[in-house]
Amino acid sequence: MLVKGITPLVTVTVLIGAFACSNDNHAHGSSGGSNSGGPPRADAGHGLVAFTPPDDPGAGGVLFSASGEALALTGYAFPPVQDGDAAFVDGWDMHFQRLLVTVDKIRLASSPDTSPGDQSKTGKVVAEVDGPWAIDLAHSDPGYLLGKGGPGEEAVPIAALSAQNKNGNGGFATDGTRYAFGFDVVAASSDITPYNVNLDAAALADYDTMRADGCAVLYVGTATFKGDKTDPDCYPDSRKSWPDVVDFRLCFKSPTTYANCQNPDNDPADPFPDEEHERGIAFKDSSSVIAQVTIHTDHPFWDSVIHDSPAHFDQFAARVVGADAGTPAATLEQTVGVDYTAYTDALGNALDYRYCVEPPTDAHPKFVGAMRFDPGSVPHATNDDPASGLRDYHDFSTYDQSTQGHLNADGLCYVARRYPSPR
């Protein structure tokens, strides 16, 4: 899942070009459209509607799926099974009960290579399929597709297209022509009626909370400290009063458009400078292709805005220090007002970085000393306007989280935030 090397984040609040959000309400099951449970939209309870998995559209078509990769299903083991495995460097073993997301408006557009230096620019939208789809990426099912990242990964099919339903219903070219791919992650609310793709009773209850709170993504799980308590670097005196088990419920109010994504399925190829893969998807005349909406789970825990930075959980555990007896619950809201440039625990104690394993990524030199989250070139807010800069750790974590959408495992997309945020 982790991409080696430094990849600058593409961060804007206004999207230019073909992938700008639309207010159109496109019907499901239209000619060349989705086979994702079209009208009538049967009630499935909790304000959601019944979902019918799409059929494979066959040659010249595309099957859309969604995945949180293996880590959404198995979590982050500590200690890591093998050197280099994704892990929380501060010794926390992380597991998800649920990872809920609402996906909408999957789009294909012409001319993904319109501008080598500006990934936002494409030709016109030629096809679109609309949900929204409420999905639990931590839900496993043997009937799901194999995820794009390889063994142990699953992807739930959500929709299909067999024709350019925004361009006269003509077929997709199968001569190597690539189409720009993008999608939205939207906030849950009482104003939308998603398809219930795979939410069980517990997930439905959490989705009700998402709607009340306006969450676009909700993490629910447990972190257990399993670092070596005999190692003073891993278990310093400053951490010995901390709980060893912390539940978490992290609500990210971060609707985001991901556009003109790069696609590792195009490899080997010759991508533009500073891009890792060619953009877009190419159709086949012998079978369908799969375009996987991929949500990387590590982004909210990074220590910088550089892609694939090391993941830490101490910053969330720190905010429940001194909590009453029992298993404390960490939330993103607890980090509102917390200075990300000089991090403290809930009792006001300054913290240093700790490491129980060497970082499994070389995104940047290892951070040591006082815990400070690096915003790079993203401005710091000098007032209370979230569009002017990052005000606190809540904003910092949300900013990183909003970059977690990809195509087919690790294809980076143009990121357009639909909530107040710095560019």
Secondary structure, DSSP 8 states (H G I E B T S, - for coil): ----S------BSS--STT--------TT-TT---SS-SS--EEETTEE---------TT-EEEEEE-HHHHHH-B-SS-SSTT---BTTSEEEEEEEEEEEEEEEEEES-TTS-TT-TT----EEEEE---EEEETT---TTSEE-TT-TT-EEEEEEEESSBTTTTTB----SS-EEEEEEEE----TT---EESS--HHHHHHHHHHHHHT-SEEEEEEEEE-S-TT-TTTS-GGGTTS-SEEEEEEEE---EEEES-B-GGG-S----TT-SS-BSEE--SSS-EEEEEEE-SSGGGBSBSSTT--B--HHHHGGGTT--SS--EEEGGGGTT--TTS-B-TTS-B-B---SS--S--SS----SB---B-TTS-B-SSS-TTTSB-SHHHHHHHHHTT-EEETTTEE-EEEESSS---
